[in-house]
Amino acid sequence: MPMLGDLLAAARDGAGRFDGWLQAADPERAEGVHRAALAEGMSPTAFIRMAVADFSRLAEEEDWATLTSAMRDSEDPGTMCLLAMVDWRLSAPTCSDHRVSARERTSHEPAAERTAS
C-alpha cells in the first residue's frame, strides 16, 4: 500500500491527467474547477496542483481525518485523494479578505513589512 506522501506526490504529478479524467467522469465538478481556475488566473491543472499544495499546508486535523477515511474505504485511493483535495479547495473561502497576491504568498518578509509597502 502506498504511503500518504507517495499519494501526494502522485497527485501533484498527475494533475494534468486528472483534469482530463474529471471532465469525462464528472463534467459538473470539472466545470467548477475550470471556473475557479479562471477566477484565480490559472489553468485547471495549476489549480489542481494548488489544491493539493493548499490542502497539504492548510487543512485542519478534521479534514485530514476525513481524507484518510475516504481513501481507506476507496478502491482507488489516489483518485479519492485528489477529489477530496479539489473539493476542499473549491469550498474554501474566496472573499477578498483571504486573497493574497503571488508576491505575498512567496515573500519571506514579515506580514507587517508587506502591508507597509
C-alpha positions in Angstrom: 0.0 0.0 0.0 1.4 3.4 -0.9 2.2 5.9 1.8 0.4 9.2 2.0 3.5 11.1 0.8 3.6 8.9 -2.3 -0.1 9.7 -3.0 0.5 13.4 -2.5 3.5 13.3 -4.9 1.4 11.3 -7.4 -1.5 13.8 -7.0 0.8 16.7 -7.9 2.4 14.9 -10.8 -1.0 13.6 -12.1 -2.9 16.9 -12.1 -2.9 17.2 -15.8 -4.2 13.7 -16.4 -6.7 14.2 -13.6 -8.3 17.2 -15.3 -9.0 15.2 -18.4 -10.4 12.3 -16.4 -12.5 14.7 -14.3 -14.0 16.3 -17.5 -15.1 12.8 -18.7 -16.1 11.4 -15.3 -17.8 14.4 -13.7 -18.4 17.3 -16.0 -20.1 19.4 -13.4 -17.2 19.2 -10.9 -14.8 19.8 -13.8 -16.7 23.0 -14.7 -16.3 24.1 -11.1 -12.6 23.5 -11.3 -12.4 25.5 -14.6 -14.4 28.4 -13.1 -12.3 28.5 -10.0 -9.1 28.3 -12.0 -10.2 31.2 -14.3 -11.1 33.3 -11.2 -7.5 32.7 -9.9 -6.0 33.4 -13.3 -4.5 30.0 -13.8 -5.0 26.8 -15.8 -7.2 24.0 -14.4 -4.0 21.9 -14.0 -2.3 24.6 -12.0 -5.5 25.0 -9.8 -5.5 21.2 -9.1 -1.8 21.4 -8.1 -2.6 24.4 -5.9 -5.4 22.4 -4.3 -3.0 19.7 -3.3 -0.4 22.1 -2.0 -3.0 24.2 -0.1 -4.6 21.1 1.5 -1.1 19.9 2.5 -0.3 23.2 4.1 -3.7 24.4 5.4 -6.1 21.6 6.0 -7.1 21.0 9.6 -6.9 17.8 11.5 -10.6 17.1 10.8 -10.0 17.5 7.1 -7.1 15.0 7.2 -9.2 12.5 9.1 -12.0 12.8 6.6 -9.5 12.3 3.7 -7.7 9.3 5.2 -11.1 7.6 5.9 -12.3 8.2 2.4 -9.0 6.9 1.0 -9.1 3.8 3.2 -12.7 3.0 2.0 -11.9 3.6 -1.7 -10.9 1.1 -4.4 -8.8 3.9 -5.9 -7.2 5.9 -3.0 -5.2 8.1 -5.3 -8.2 9.4 -7.2 -10.1 9.8 -4.0 -7.2 11.8 -2.6 -7.3 14.2 -5.5 -11.1 14.5 -5.5 -11.2 15.3 -1.8 -8.4 17.9 -2.0 -10.0 19.6 -5.0 -13.4 19.6 -3.4 -11.8 21.0 -0.2 -10.2 23.8 -2.2 -13.4 24.6 -4.1 -15.2 25.0 -0.9 -12.6 27.3 0.7 -13.4 30.9 1.3 -12.7 33.2 -1.7 -13.6 36.6 -0.2 -11.1 39.4 -0.9 -10.0 39.3 2.8 -8.5 35.9 2.3 -6.9 36.5 -1.1 -3.2 37.3 -1.3 -1.0 38.2 -4.2 1.6 35.9 -5.6 4.3 38.1 -4.1 2.8 37.8 -0.6 2.5 34.0 -0.9 6.2 33.7 -1.8 7.6 36.5 0.2 9.7 35.8 3.3 9.1 39.3 4.7 7.1 39.7 7.9 3.5 40.5 7.3 3.8 44.0 8.8 6.5 44.8 6.3 4.4 43.6 3.3 1.5 45.7 4.3 3.7 48.8 4.8 5.0 48.6 1.1 
